[in-house]
């Protein structure tokens, strides 16, 4: 359990079990974080990325992430799986503060935060498994409120395809270390004009669970080729 690991935050959100699992997947050694932490839970950015720095220090080479997100691309539907090709960070940058050279460059280049080779491999694997995919830009906001219609419009205007409350701090920290990152969003609701509905956390969990088997299969197949 996270609570047994010195320095680890603990998950406070329903659906995040708070366990660090070690094992093998597709013949590869893996570490799985069963639950993540969010800025809106009151943690500092340094606390949020502490687990990533621990995993990077342990020697992980690849970081595969998933999240639930609201879709603002009018071509998206609830239940779609979107590969992140890039992000726009509207949270505080997690690298602000004293720097340690062991973490990597103090000013890391972010032109390829999401590994292009992993994206291409995932697209090929998904096609072979008949898993439809979207691709797009993820916009990270603090939460915990879901976005207003005006905020959804703003996210779309600045170039976003989906909006959520996680993932980007972890990617920034891992990329600084030189870890190859790949991430997908499950579109759990729509922030498209004319399609916006009242949503709850239970609604988001249900939509995410419906796509979870496809995401798990994609991650298994991708791990097999790493």
N, CA, C and O of each residue as an XYZ file, in Angstrom:
904
protein
N       0.838     -1.192      0.000
C       0.000      0.000      0.000
C       0.881      1.253      0.000
O       1.980      1.251      0.554
N       0.379      2.327     -0.632
C       1.141      3.569     -0.621
C       1.440      4.023      0.805
O       2.504      4.576      1.084
N       0.490      3.783      1.694
C       0.652      4.235      3.074
C       1.821      3.556      3.780
O       2.280      4.031      4.819
N       2.305      2.443      3.219
C       3.433      1.729      3.813
C       4.779      2.223      3.291
O       5.825      1.792      3.775
N       4.762      3.124      2.305
C       5.996      3.598      1.673
C       6.326      4.982      2.200
O       5.536      5.908      2.015
N       7.467      5.152      2.850
C       7.833      6.471      3.398
C       7.856      7.541      2.311
O       8.469      7.359      1.258
N       7.187      8.650      2.577
C       7.200      9.767      1.652
C       6.134      9.735      0.589
O       5.897     10.747     -0.070
N       5.467      8.579      0.395
C       4.429      8.481     -0.634
C       3.153      9.174     -0.150
O       2.747      9.001      0.999
N       2.519      9.960     -1.034
C       1.175     10.441     -0.710
C       0.211      9.254     -0.700
O       0.594      8.144     -1.068
N      -1.017      9.477     -0.290
C      -2.008      8.410     -0.364
C      -3.212      8.904     -1.152
O      -3.572     10.079     -1.084
N      -3.827      8.002     -1.894
C      -4.958      8.352     -2.743
C      -6.197      8.611     -1.904
O      -6.494      7.862     -0.973
N      -6.921      9.678     -2.238
C      -8.131     10.015     -1.499
C      -9.371      9.999     -2.381
O     -10.464     10.324     -1.919
N      -9.211      9.625     -3.650
C     -10.312      9.689     -4.607
C     -10.871      8.295     -4.859
O     -10.114      7.334     -4.998
N     -12.205      8.183     -4.918
C     -12.846      6.910     -5.194
C     -12.360      6.361     -6.529
O     -12.270      7.086     -7.520
N     -12.048      5.059     -6.536
C     -11.552      4.427     -7.759
C     -10.043      4.328     -7.810
O      -9.495      3.682     -8.703
N      -9.353      4.965     -6.852
C      -7.888      4.895     -6.772
C      -7.536      4.119     -5.503
O      -7.692      4.625     -4.391
N      -7.062      2.893     -5.680
C      -6.908      1.981     -4.540
C      -5.652      2.233     -3.710
O      -5.584      1.817     -2.553
N      -4.665      2.905     -4.281
C      -3.494      3.245     -3.486
C      -2.554      2.082     -3.236
O      -2.107      1.862     -2.110
N      -2.254      1.329     -4.306
C      -1.337      0.187     -4.167
C      -0.234      0.271     -5.223
O      -0.473      0.692     -6.355
N       0.966     -0.133     -4.838
C       2.085     -0.251     -5.763
C       2.320     -1.735     -6.003
O       2.685     -2.474     -5.090
N       2.104     -2.163     -7.252
C       2.146     -3.579     -7.589
C       3.382     -3.902     -8.434
O       3.715     -3.169     -9.365
N       4.053     -5.000     -8.100
C       5.223     -5.450     -8.848
C       4.900     -6.803     -9.475
O       4.273     -7.653     -8.842
N       5.328     -6.999    -10.713
C       5.066     -8.279    -11.360
C       5.613     -8.297    -12.768
O       6.523     -7.538    -13.101
N       5.057     -9.166    -13.594
C       5.449     -9.260    -14.995
C       4.207     -9.118    -15.868
O       3.115     -9.548    -15.495
N       4.394     -8.515    -17.021
C       3.337     -8.348    -18.002
C       3.967     -8.540    -19.361
O       4.933     -7.864    -19.714
N       3.408     -9.476    -20.128
C       3.959     -9.789    -21.447
C       5.449    -10.143    -21.345
O       6.238     -9.839    -22.240
N       5.812    -10.792    -20.232
C       7.193    -11.223    -20.045
C       8.144    -10.133    -19.588
O       9.347    -10.372    -19.485
N       7.628     -8.933    -19.310
C       8.469     -7.814    -18.889
C       8.199     -7.476    -17.426
O       7.067     -7.586    -16.956
N       9.244     -7.065    -16.711
C       9.067     -6.614    -15.339
C       8.358     -5.258    -15.342
O       8.755     -4.334    -16.051
N       7.310     -5.163    -14.540
C       6.545     -3.929    -14.507
C       6.258     -3.522    -13.068
O       6.224     -4.349    -12.156
N       6.053     -2.220    -12.899
C       5.563     -1.660    -11.647
C       4.279     -0.916    -11.991
O       4.270     -0.063    -12.878
N       3.203     -1.236    -11.291
C       1.909     -0.622    -11.584
C       1.464      0.217    -10.398
O       1.408     -0.254     -9.262
N       1.149      1.477    -10.694
C       0.563      2.340     -9.669
C      -0.952      2.224     -9.771
O      -1.564      2.724    -10.715
N      -1.541      1.565     -8.797
C      -2.988      1.373     -8.755
C      -3.612      2.551     -8.017
O      -3.988      2.449     -6.849
N      -3.710      3.664     -8.723
C      -4.182      4.903     -8.119
C      -3.116      5.976     -8.217
O      -1.925      5.702     -8.069
N      -3.554      7.202     -8.469
C      -2.624      8.331     -8.574
C      -3.074      9.439     -7.640
O      -4.079      9.328     -6.938
N      -2.290     10.515     -7.657
C      -2.543     11.652     -6.789
C      -2.830     12.872     -7.663
O      -2.397     12.935     -8.814
N      -3.551     13.825     -7.118
C      -3.961     14.992     -7.881
C      -3.653     16.269     -7.118
O      -3.653     16.290     -5.887
N      -3.393     17.319     -7.854
C      -3.121     18.618     -7.258
C      -4.308     19.088     -6.423
O      -4.133     19.716     -5.379
N      -5.521     18.778     -6.895
C      -6.713     19.244     -6.177
C      -6.924     18.554     -4.834
O      -7.744     19.002     -4.033
N      -6.195     17.470     -4.577
C      -6.296     16.809     -3.278
C      -5.527     17.572     -2.202
O      -5.581     17.214     -1.025
N      -4.817     18.613     -2.602
C      -4.085     19.423     -1.640
C      -2.598     19.123     -1.582
O      -1.877     19.704     -0.770
N      -2.135     18.219     -2.437
C      -0.709     17.910     -2.466
C       0.054     18.974     -3.239
O      -0.485     19.595     -4.155
N       1.293     19.178     -2.869
C       2.155     20.065     -3.644
C       2.601     19.329     -4.903
O       2.492     18.106     -4.988
N       3.098     20.072     -5.868
C       3.577     19.441     -7.082
C       4.769     18.512     -6.794
O       4.899     17.459     -7.418
N       5.615     18.897     -5.872
C       6.759     18.035     -5.539
C       6.289     16.717     -4.942
O       6.917     15.681     -5.162
N       5.187     16.741     -4.184
C       4.617     15.498     -3.654
C       4.011     14.654     -4.773
O       4.127     13.429     -4.765
N       3.364     15.315     -5.732
C       2.726     14.579     -6.827
C       3.738     13.796     -7.646
O       3.473     12.664     -8.049
N       4.893     14.394     -7.892
C       5.854     13.723     -8.781
C       6.874     12.884     -8.014
O       7.729     12.242     -8.623
N       6.789     12.884     -6.678
C       7.725     12.068     -5.891
C       7.702     10.600     -6.312
O       8.773     10.014     -6.470
N       6.526      9.969     -6.504
C       6.529      8.568     -6.937
C       7.207      8.368     -8.290
O       7.863      7.347     -8.502
N       7.062      9.317     -9.200
C       7.706      9.196    -10.507
C       9.216      9.253    -10.350
O       9.942      8.511    -11.010
N       9.684     10.126     -9.485
C      11.129     10.208     -9.256
C      11.660      8.934     -8.602
O      12.781      8.507     -8.878
N      10.848      8.332     -7.735
C      11.245      7.062     -7.133
C      11.343      5.978     -8.203
O      12.324      5.236     -8.251
N      10.330      5.889     -9.059
C      10.325      4.869    -10.106
C      11.465      5.093    -11.092
O      12.099      4.136    -11.538
N      11.726      6.351    -11.433
C      12.819      6.643    -12.360
C      14.164      6.261    -11.739
O      15.045      5.739    -12.423
N      14.313      6.524    -10.445
C      15.550      6.142     -9.755
C      15.710      4.624     -9.705
O      16.827      4.112     -9.629
N      14.569      3.900     -9.748
C      14.613      2.442     -9.762
C      15.006      1.903    -11.131
O      15.347      0.729    -11.272
N      14.956      2.775    -12.144
C      15.431      2.369    -13.458
C      14.373      2.108    -14.507
O      14.671      1.483    -15.524
N      13.127      2.571    -14.295
C      12.123      2.336    -15.334
C      12.535      3.062    -16.614
O      13.125      4.141    -16.565
N      12.220      2.461    -17.752
C      12.563      3.031    -19.051
C      11.346      3.621    -19.755
O      11.469      4.533    -20.571
N      10.169      3.088    -19.428
C       8.940      3.522    -20.094
C       7.877      3.815    -19.042
O       7.797      3.141    -18.015
N       7.067      4.825    -19.312
C       5.953      5.162    -18.437
C       4.686      5.199    -19.283
O       4.554      6.020    -20.191
N       3.754      4.296    -18.973
C       2.476      4.232    -19.666
C       1.399      4.750    -18.715
O       1.265      4.261    -17.593
N       0.637      5.739    -19.169
C      -0.343      6.393    -18.306
C      -1.718      6.389    -18.952
O      -1.852      6.384    -20.176
N      -2.739      6.393    -18.099
C      -4.112      6.535    -18.590
C      -4.850      7.505    -17.689
O      -4.494      7.685    -16.524
N      -5.877      8.124    -18.237
C      -6.682      9.044    -17.447
C      -8.093      9.119    -18.014
O      -8.359      8.650    -19.121
N      -8.976      9.706    -17.251
C     -10.322     10.036    -17.721
C     -10.330     11.514    -18.072
O      -9.766     12.332    -17.345
N     -10.968     11.859    -19.184
C     -10.928     13.244    -19.645
C     -12.234     13.630    -20.305
O     -12.996     12.785    -20.774
N     -12.472     14.934    -20.327
C     -13.607     15.468    -21.066
C     -13.182     15.791    -22.479
O     -12.132     16.398    -22.690
N     -13.975     15.398    -23.440
C     -13.638     15.647    -24.832
C     -14.203     16.972    -25.317
O     -15.387     17.247    -25.125
N     -13.372     17.796    -25.942
C     -13.832     19.058    -26.519
C     -13.736     19.052    -28.038
O     -14.166     20.001    -28.694
N     -13.176     17.992    -28.595
C     -13.145     17.832    -30.049
C     -14.531     17.370    -30.499
O     -15.015     16.349    -30.011
N     -15.177     18.083    -31.409
C     -16.541     17.713    -31.812
C     -16.647     16.364    -32.500
O     -17.748     15.838    -32.667
N     -15.514     15.797    -32.902
C     -15.523     14.486    -33.557
C     -15.406     13.338    -32.552
O     -15.450     12.171    -32.942
N     -15.256     13.659    -31.257
C     -15.109     12.634    -30.231
C     -16.473     12.213    -29.698
O     -17.451     12.957    -29.770
N     -16.508     10.974    -29.153
C     -17.702     10.442    -28.502
C     -17.307      9.893    -27.142
O     -16.147      9.547    -26.917
N     -18.273      9.815    -26.234
C     -18.018      9.203    -24.926
C     -17.592      7.749    -25.138
O     -18.225      7.013    -25.896
N     -16.517      7.344    -24.463
C     -15.984      6.000    -24.613
C     -14.800      5.920    -25.546
O     -14.122      4.893    -25.592
N     -14.527      6.993    -26.303
C     -13.354      7.000    -27.183
C     -12.074      6.924    -26.365
O     -12.024      7.376    -25.221
N     -11.048      6.349    -26.965
C      -9.706      6.324    -26.383
C      -8.828      7.240    -27.221
O      -8.685      7.041    -28.428
N      -8.245      8.237    -26.585
C      -7.413      9.211    -27.280
C      -5.957      9.069    -26.874
O      -5.634      9.137    -25.688
N      -5.079      8.872    -27.844
C      -3.647      8.901    -27.589
C      -3.204     10.356    -27.457
O      -3.535     11.187    -28.302
N      -2.464     10.659    -26.409
C      -1.925     11.997    -26.245
C      -0.726     12.186    -27.165
O       0.255     11.448    -27.080
N      -0.813     13.170    -28.037
C       0.314     13.519    -28.893
C       1.084     14.712    -28.332
O       2.236     14.950    -28.693
N       0.426     15.456    -27.445
C       1.039     16.640    -26.843
C       0.143     17.091    -25.694
O      -0.945     16.552    -25.493
N       0.613     18.082    -24.947
C      -0.238     18.621    -23.880
C      -0.046     20.120    -23.735
O       0.940     20.692    -24.201
N      -1.011     20.735    -23.079
C      -0.919     22.137    -22.667
C      -1.099     22.147    -21.160
O      -2.119     21.686    -20.649
N      -0.116     22.667    -20.454
C      -0.134     22.608    -18.993
C      -0.655     23.911    -18.408
O       0.001     24.946    -18.521
N      -1.828     23.871    -17.784
C      -2.387     25.027    -17.093
C      -2.310     24.857    -15.581
O      -2.955     25.591    -14.832
N      -1.515     23.882    -15.137
C      -1.208     23.703    -13.721
C       0.142     24.365    -13.422
O       0.868     24.716    -14.352
N       0.490     24.543    -12.144
C       1.863     24.946    -11.834
C       2.853     23.905    -12.354
O       2.596     22.703    -12.288
N       3.975     24.376    -12.867
C       4.970     23.430    -13.389
C       5.601     22.663    -12.230
O       6.059     23.281    -11.269
N       5.635     21.319    -12.297
C       6.140     20.527    -11.169
C       7.644     20.640    -10.946
O       8.151     20.182     -9.922
N       8.368     21.247    -11.896
C       9.823     21.351    -11.747
C      10.242     22.656    -11.071
O      11.431     22.893    -10.860
N       9.266     23.500    -10.731
C       9.594     24.741    -10.024
C      10.185     24.407     -8.654
O       9.639     23.586     -7.917
N      11.292     25.043     -8.325
C      11.930     24.811     -7.040
C      13.379     24.423     -7.204
O      13.902     24.425     -8.319
N      14.042     24.085     -6.096
C      15.452     23.689     -6.161
C      15.653     22.506     -7.101
O      14.826     21.596     -7.161
N      16.770     22.533     -7.837
C      17.040     21.487     -8.825
C      18.126     20.538     -8.325
O      19.078     20.950     -7.663
N      17.959     19.267     -8.655
C      18.953     18.234     -8.382
C      19.395     17.659     -9.721
O      18.562     17.177    -10.488
N      20.690     17.703    -10.015
C      21.184     17.236    -11.309
C      20.877     15.764    -11.568
O      20.871     15.324    -12.717
N      20.625     15.007    -10.509
C      20.291     13.592    -10.686
C      18.940     13.405    -11.387
O      18.670     12.339    -11.940
N      18.100     14.434    -11.362
C      16.783     14.330    -11.993
C      16.840     14.517    -13.500
O      15.915     14.123    -14.211
N      17.922     15.116    -13.992
C      18.031     15.425    -15.407
C      18.255     16.907    -15.606
O      18.654     17.611    -14.678
N      17.997     17.387    -16.820
C      18.233     18.786    -17.147
C      17.295     19.698    -16.354
O      16.130     19.366    -16.134
N      17.814     20.835    -15.935
C      16.969     21.785    -15.209
C      15.930     22.420    -16.134
O      14.847     22.808    -15.694
N      16.276     22.522    -17.432
C      15.375     23.106    -18.419
C      15.125     22.080    -19.537
O      15.625     22.250    -20.649
N      14.363     21.026    -19.252
C      14.198     19.952    -20.240
C      13.397     20.400    -21.459
O      12.413     21.130    -21.342
N      13.838     19.951    -22.623
C      13.099     20.193    -23.859
C      11.828     19.356    -23.848
O      11.859     18.182    -23.476
N      10.701     19.957    -24.257
C       9.425     19.249    -24.207
C       8.812     19.074    -25.599
O       7.607     18.855    -25.722
N       9.639     19.169    -26.648
C       9.101     19.064    -28.003
C       8.611     17.654    -28.329
O       7.799     17.473    -29.237
N       9.098     16.663    -27.596
C       8.634     15.280    -27.792
C       8.372     14.639    -26.438
O       8.987     13.633    -26.083
N       7.461     15.229    -25.696
C       7.139     14.691    -24.369
C       6.529     13.303    -24.469
O       6.717     12.471    -23.582
N       5.792     13.051    -25.560
C       5.152     11.754    -25.779
C       5.876     11.061    -26.923
O       5.907     11.561    -28.048
N       6.456      9.907    -26.626
C       7.358      9.224    -27.549
C       6.661      8.857    -28.861
O       5.664      8.134    -28.858
N       7.180      9.349    -29.959
C       6.547      9.148    -31.258
C       6.564      7.687    -31.688
O       5.611      7.208    -32.302
N       7.643      6.979    -31.369
C       7.709      5.566    -31.727
C       6.651      4.761    -30.981
O       6.022      3.875    -31.559
N       6.451      5.065    -29.697
C       5.422      4.362    -28.934
C       4.030      4.654    -29.491
O       3.175      3.769    -29.532
N       3.807      5.888    -29.917
C       2.521      6.249    -30.508
C       2.279      5.447    -31.784
O       1.186      4.917    -31.984
N       3.287      5.353    -32.646
C       3.152      4.602    -33.889
C       2.907      3.122    -33.615
O       2.071      2.494    -34.265
N       3.639      2.569    -32.653
C       3.453      1.152    -32.314
C       2.046      0.913    -31.763
O       1.400     -0.079    -32.101
N       1.580      1.825    -30.916
C       0.242      1.675    -30.339
C      -0.831      1.725    -31.423
O      -1.801      0.969    -31.372
N      -0.663      2.605    -32.394
C      -1.631      2.699    -33.486
C      -1.683      1.398    -34.283
O      -2.764      0.935    -34.645
N      -0.536      0.817    -34.553
C      -0.480     -0.442    -35.294
C      -1.116     -1.573    -34.504
O      -1.872     -2.375    -35.051
N      -0.802     -1.633    -33.202
C      -1.353     -2.686    -32.352
C      -2.867     -2.547    -32.210
O      -3.593     -3.540    -32.245
N      -3.333     -1.318    -32.050
C      -4.768     -1.087    -31.907
C      -5.505     -1.488    -33.185
O      -6.594     -2.060    -33.122
N      -4.926     -1.195    -34.317
C      -5.546     -1.572    -35.592
C      -5.668     -3.081    -35.703
O      -6.689     -3.597    -36.157
N      -4.618     -3.793    -35.284
C      -4.629     -5.254    -35.342
C      -5.671     -5.849    -34.400
O      -6.210     -6.921    -34.674
N      -5.958     -5.167    -33.294
C      -6.917     -5.643    -32.294
C      -8.307     -5.029    -32.483
O      -9.205     -5.265    -31.676
N      -8.481     -4.248    -33.543
C      -9.768     -3.577    -33.827
C     -10.196     -2.660    -32.680
O     -11.365     -2.624    -32.294
N      -9.230     -1.928    -32.153
C      -9.504     -0.944    -31.107
C      -9.459      0.436    -31.743
O      -8.377      0.898    -32.106
N     -10.590      1.109    -31.891
C     -10.588      2.449    -32.486
C      -9.844      3.437    -31.580
O      -9.983      3.399    -30.357
N      -9.063      4.310    -32.192
C      -8.307      5.298    -31.435
C      -8.507      6.690    -32.016
O      -8.702      6.859    -33.220
N      -8.455      7.664    -31.147
C      -8.343      9.061    -31.533
C      -6.950      9.539    -31.104
O      -6.285      8.886    -30.300
N      -6.527     10.658    -31.636
C      -5.280     11.289    -31.199
C      -5.556     12.765    -30.943
O      -6.399     13.377    -31.600
N      -4.829     13.327    -29.975
C      -5.063     14.730    -29.732
C      -4.227     15.310    -28.607
O      -3.372     14.644    -28.025
N      -4.502     16.571    -28.322
C      -3.779     17.352    -27.313
C      -4.595     17.375    -26.026
O      -5.796     17.647    -26.040
N      -3.930     17.087    -24.924
C      -4.559     17.048    -23.600
C      -4.235     18.330    -22.860
O      -3.074     18.733    -22.785
N      -5.254     18.971    -22.316
C      -5.070     20.187    -21.529
C      -5.263     19.853    -20.056
O      -6.298     19.315    -19.663
N      -4.259     20.174    -19.248
C      -4.298     19.852    -17.811
C      -4.716     21.069    -17.016
O      -4.070     22.115    -17.068
N      -5.824     20.918    -16.265
C      -6.302     21.970    -15.369
C      -6.354     21.408    -13.949
O      -6.312     20.194    -13.746
N      -6.444     22.307    -12.975
C      -6.279     21.863    -11.595
C      -7.453     21.057    -11.069
O      -7.249     20.154    -10.257
N      -8.711     21.355    -11.513
C      -9.850     20.759    -10.845
C      -9.965     21.337     -9.431
O      -9.266     22.297     -9.107
N     -10.837     20.769     -8.580
C     -11.648     19.577     -8.797
C     -12.981     19.835     -9.491
O     -13.736     18.892     -9.726
N     -13.287     21.078     -9.823
C     -14.539     21.324    -10.535
C     -14.416     20.866    -11.978
O     -13.354     20.983    -12.590
N     -15.509     20.345    -12.515
C     -15.550     20.120    -13.952
C     -15.708     21.478    -14.634
O     -16.133     22.449    -14.007
N     -15.370     21.540    -15.899
C     -15.276     22.815    -16.585
C     -16.654     23.430    -16.888
O     -17.644     22.726    -17.083
N     -16.672     24.746    -16.919
C     -17.860     25.468    -17.361
C     -17.909     25.438    -18.889
O     -16.889     25.166    -19.521
N     -19.060     25.710    -19.497
C     -19.109     25.772    -20.961
C     -18.089     26.746    -21.547
O     -17.494     26.473    -22.589
N     -17.887     27.890    -20.873
C     -16.902     28.856    -21.366
C     -15.487     28.290    -21.277
O     -14.662     28.537    -22.157
N     -15.204     27.527    -20.215
C     -13.872     26.917    -20.083
C     -13.664     25.837    -21.142
O     -12.567     25.713    -21.688
N     -14.700     25.056    -21.437
C     -14.595     24.084    -22.516
C     -14.263     24.780    -23.836
O     -13.415     24.306    -24.593
N     -14.924     25.898    -24.112
C     -14.652     26.638    -25.346
C     -13.213     27.136    -25.354
O     -12.532     27.072    -26.377
N     -12.752     27.633    -24.204
C     -11.380     28.114    -24.080
C     -10.378     27.009    -24.390
O      -9.413     27.220    -25.125
N     -10.616     25.822    -23.819
C      -9.717     24.688    -24.041
C      -9.636     24.353    -25.522
O      -8.555     24.072    -26.039
N     -10.780     24.383    -26.207
C     -10.788     24.085    -27.636
C     -10.072     25.169    -28.435
O      -9.330     24.866    -29.368
N     -10.297     26.444    -28.066
C      -9.688     27.558    -28.793
C      -8.162     27.520    -28.711
O      -7.478     27.834    -29.685
N      -7.629     27.133    -27.543
C      -6.164     27.132    -27.386
C      -5.506     25.883    -27.963
O      -4.286     25.733    -27.893
N      -6.317     24.980    -28.538
C      -5.724     23.836    -29.225
C      -5.929     22.493    -28.571
O      -5.313     21.512    -28.986
N      -6.786     22.416    -27.547
C      -7.006     21.152    -26.857
C      -8.065     20.286    -27.514
O      -9.002     20.784    -28.139
N      -7.898     18.988    -27.361
C      -8.903     18.015    -27.790
C      -9.592     17.361    -26.603
O     -10.706     16.853    -26.723
N      -8.918     17.378    -25.454
C      -9.469     16.797    -24.230
C      -8.914     17.563    -23.041
O      -7.849     18.174    -23.125
N      -9.649     17.524    -21.926
C      -9.225     18.255    -20.737
C      -9.374     17.361    -19.523
O     -10.353     16.627    -19.394
N      -8.387     17.429    -18.628
C      -8.420     16.613    -17.424
C      -7.610     17.233    -16.306
O      -7.154     18.371    -16.410
N      -7.430     16.460    -15.217
C      -6.847     16.999    -13.993
C      -5.601     16.237    -13.545
O      -5.252     16.266    -12.365
N      -4.931     15.560    -14.470
C      -3.802     14.720    -14.060
C      -2.807     14.570    -15.199
O      -2.838     15.325    -16.171
N      -1.923     13.584    -15.067
C      -1.042     13.067    -16.123
C       0.128     13.986    -16.477
O       1.270     13.529    -16.520
N      -0.128     15.253    -16.729
C       0.929     16.138    -17.202
C       2.069     16.305    -16.190
O       3.229     16.258    -16.599
N       1.802     16.499    -14.889
C       2.938     16.581    -13.959
C       3.817     15.340    -13.996
O       5.043     15.444    -13.954
N       3.196     14.164    -14.073
C       3.962     12.922    -14.115
C       4.806     12.831    -15.380
O       5.959     12.401    -15.337
N       4.226     13.238    -16.505
C       4.958     13.185    -17.771
C       6.138     14.142    -17.753
O       7.226     13.789    -18.208
N       5.941     15.341    -17.235
C       7.039     16.314    -17.167
C       8.191     15.762    -16.326
O       9.352     15.847    -16.726
N       7.868     15.200    -15.164
C       8.908     14.673    -14.279
C       9.620     13.488    -14.905
O      10.846     13.393    -14.832
N       8.863     12.574    -15.524
C       9.471     11.394    -16.139
C      10.316     11.791    -17.342
O      11.409     11.260    -17.539
N       9.817     12.719    -18.143
C      10.551     13.154    -19.335
C      11.860     13.821    -18.933
O      12.865     13.676    -19.630
N      11.865     14.542    -17.831
C      13.100     15.150    -17.353
C      14.165     14.087    -17.090
O      15.351     14.316    -17.329
N      13.739     12.934    -16.600
C      14.651     11.826    -16.320
C      15.098     11.096    -17.588
O      16.064     10.335    -17.550
N      14.407     11.318    -18.712
C      14.713     10.580    -19.925
C      13.867      9.337    -20.096
O      14.159      8.504    -20.953
N      12.807      9.196    -19.284
C      11.883      8.072    -19.403
C      10.962      8.321    -20.600
O      10.462      9.432    -20.779
N      10.739      7.295    -21.413
C       9.868      7.406    -22.578
C       8.402      7.316    -22.122
O       8.022      6.374    -21.427
N       7.593      8.290    -22.515
C       6.218      8.384    -22.025
C       5.197      8.113    -23.125
O       5.376      8.494    -24.282
N       4.125      7.444    -22.723
C       2.979      7.188    -23.594
C       1.739      7.310    -22.729
O       1.715      6.803    -21.608
N       0.706      7.979    -23.235
C      -0.491      8.195    -22.419
C      -1.736      8.164    -23.283
O      -1.714      8.536    -24.456
N      -2.829      7.710    -22.670
C      -4.133      7.725    -23.335
C      -5.165      8.327    -22.394
O      -5.058      8.219    -21.172
N      -6.163      8.960    -22.987
C      -7.314      9.461    -22.258
C      -8.544      8.668    -22.674
O      -8.752      8.410    -23.859
N      -9.351      8.285    -21.704
C     -10.682      7.750    -21.998
C     -11.647      8.927    -21.930
O     -11.747      9.592    -20.900
N     -12.348      9.180    -23.010
C     -13.278     10.303    -23.055
C     -14.551      9.899    -22.313
O     -15.323      9.065    -22.787
N     -14.755     10.500    -21.152
C     -15.863     10.101    -20.271
C     -17.046     11.062    -20.335
O     -18.133     10.740    -19.854
N     -16.841     12.238    -20.924
C     -17.925     13.204    -21.080
C     -17.524     14.168    -22.183
O     -16.367     14.197    -22.602
N     -18.476     14.953    -22.651
C     -18.214     15.851    -23.769
C     -18.420     17.305    -23.364
O     -19.429     17.663    -22.758
N     -17.443     18.129    -23.712
C     -17.548     19.559    -23.497
C     -17.739     20.279    -24.813
O     -17.129     21.318    -25.068
N     -18.592     19.713    -25.641
C     -18.871     20.266    -26.964
C     -20.230     20.959    -26.916
O     -21.195     20.411    -26.384
N     -20.299     22.156    -27.472
C     -21.542     22.916    -27.441
C     -22.699     22.096    -28.005
O     -22.603     21.543    -29.101
N     -23.777     22.022    -27.257
C     -24.937     21.238    -27.661
C     -24.917     19.818    -27.136
O     -25.924     19.115    -27.220
N     -23.764     19.374    -26.583
C     -23.635     18.014    -26.066
C     -23.247     17.991    -24.590
O     -23.033     16.921    -24.021
N     -23.154     19.172    -23.967
C     -22.734     19.255    -22.569
C     -23.883     18.832    -21.664
O     -25.000     19.334    -21.788
N     -23.603     17.906    -20.755
C     -24.589     17.428    -19.798
C     -24.022     17.556    -18.391
O     -22.808     17.654    -18.214
N     -24.890     17.557    -17.402
C     -24.441     17.538    -16.011
C     -23.742     16.209    -15.747
O     -24.284     15.148    -16.055
N     -22.535     16.265    -15.177
C     -21.780     15.038    -14.914
C     -21.404     14.950    -13.447
O     -21.324     15.958    -12.745
N     -21.176     13.722    -12.998
C     -20.734     13.450    -11.636
C     -19.514     12.542    -11.702
O     -19.184     12.007    -12.760
N     -18.851     12.372    -10.566
C     -17.694     11.479    -10.519
C     -18.112     10.040    -10.828
O     -17.367      9.302    -11.473
N     -19.299      9.642    -10.371
C     -19.799      8.296    -10.671
C     -19.977      8.109    -12.184
O     -19.683      7.043    -12.723
N     -20.453      9.139    -12.845
C     -20.615      9.095    -14.303
C     -19.259      8.862    -14.970
O     -19.136      8.041    -15.879
N     -18.250      9.590    -14.509
C     -16.909      9.464    -15.077
C     -16.356      8.063    -14.841
O     -15.792      7.458    -15.754
N     -16.514      7.537    -13.613
C     -16.015      6.201    -13.297
C     -16.663      5.143    -14.178
O     -15.984      4.243    -14.671
N     -17.961      5.246    -14.377
C     -18.682      4.266    -15.184
C     -18.199      4.274    -16.620
O     -17.967      3.217    -17.207
N     -18.046      5.465    -17.193
C     -17.582      5.564    -18.574
C     -16.153      5.046    -18.710
O     -15.821      4.402    -19.705
N     -15.306      5.321    -17.717
C     -13.917      4.861    -17.760
C     -13.841      3.338    -17.656
O     -13.051      2.700    -18.353
N     -14.669      2.760    -16.780
C     -14.663      1.311    -16.603
C     -15.077      0.579    -17.878
O     -14.581     -0.512    -18.159
N     -15.976      1.174    -18.641
C     -16.439      0.538    -19.865
C     -15.332      0.430    -20.903
O     -15.349     -0.473    -21.740
N     -14.374      1.343    -20.852
C     -13.266      1.313    -21.813
C     -12.006      0.671    -21.239
O     -11.002      0.539    -21.939
N     -12.055      0.271    -19.969
C     -10.844     -0.191    -19.286
C     -10.245     -1.446    -19.906
O      -9.023     -1.579    -19.962
N     -11.073     -2.361    -20.369
C     -10.541     -3.599    -20.961
C      -9.761     -3.310    -22.236
O      -8.733     -3.937    -22.491
N     -10.244     -2.365    -23.037
C      -9.532     -2.003    -24.263
C      -8.194     -1.342    -23.939
O      -7.182     -1.617    -24.584
N      -8.201     -0.472    -22.936
C      -6.952      0.176    -22.534
C      -5.968     -0.853    -22.002
O      -4.783     -0.806    -22.333
N      -6.446     -1.784    -21.179
C      -5.577     -2.822    -20.615
C      -4.977     -3.687    -21.715
O      -3.796     -4.027    -21.661
N      -5.779     -4.043    -22.708
C      -5.284     -4.855    -23.820
C      -4.235     -4.090    -24.616
O      -3.205     -4.650    -24.993
N      -4.495     -2.816    -24.871
C      -3.532     -2.010    -25.613
C      -2.214     -1.908    -24.860
O      -1.149     -2.028    -25.466
N      -2.267     -1.686    -23.547
C      -1.051     -1.574    -22.750
C      -0.293     -2.908    -22.713
O       0.938     -2.931    -22.744
N      -1.040     -4.012    -22.647
C      -0.383     -5.316    -22.648
C       0.353     -5.548    -23.960
O       1.506     -5.979    -23.962
N      -0.306     -5.266    -25.068
C       0.294     -5.473    -26.382
C       1.499     -4.552    -26.585
O       2.507     -4.951    -27.167
N       1.378     -3.311    -26.093
C       2.488     -2.370    -26.239
C       3.675     -2.793    -25.376
O       4.825     -2.700    -25.804
N       3.392     -3.251    -24.171
C       4.471     -3.729    -23.302
C       5.209     -4.891    -23.941
O       6.420     -5.028    -23.767
N       4.493     -5.730    -24.680
C       5.085     -6.896    -25.316
C       6.140     -6.534    -26.349
O       7.063     -7.312    -26.594
N       6.010     -5.357    -26.958
C       6.958     -4.976    -28.012
C       8.044     -4.021    -27.521
O       8.911     -3.629    -28.301
N       8.014     -3.644    -26.257
C       9.028     -2.742    -25.731
C      10.353     -3.461    -25.567
O      11.333     -2.857    -25.133
